[in-house]
Amino acid sequence: MNEYHGIIIDISLRNPLFIEKFNIIGSKKGMDYQAYKVLVEREDINSVMLEMQKNLVEGFYCHFYDNSSLFVVFSDKIFKAIPNPKSWSKIIKHGRLRGIPEEQLDFSPSKFEEEEW
């Protein structure tokens, strides 16, 4: 596939209208937030991640994935990993240092086959 999917939470955005720049392919309502699943073309992933980084509220992250790569974007850093939780310790540590609870640092889904919505 020549695409990535991403998970973006509405309350993580400095500008709530920023989500309209994306091709939204799914959404899910949480208790006090809306999660969006977006599609990003492979050739656009680097510029999209940099743009997302500028638009994230401190203390939040978003992530993008295909079946072999996982990108986790914080407002101050971007991590590349594989979709295997055993490889995420540095990313989880970084998120915890930014005040994100560990249970929210699950990066789910992290590959297409894990998608449920």
Buried (B, 14 or more C-beta within 10 A) or exposed (E): EEBBBBBBBBEBBEEEEBBEEBEEBBBEEEEEEBBBBBBBEEEEBEEBBEBBBEBBEEEBBBBBBBEEBBBBBBBEBBBEBBBEBEEBEEBBEBBEEBEBEEEEBEBBBBBBEEBEE
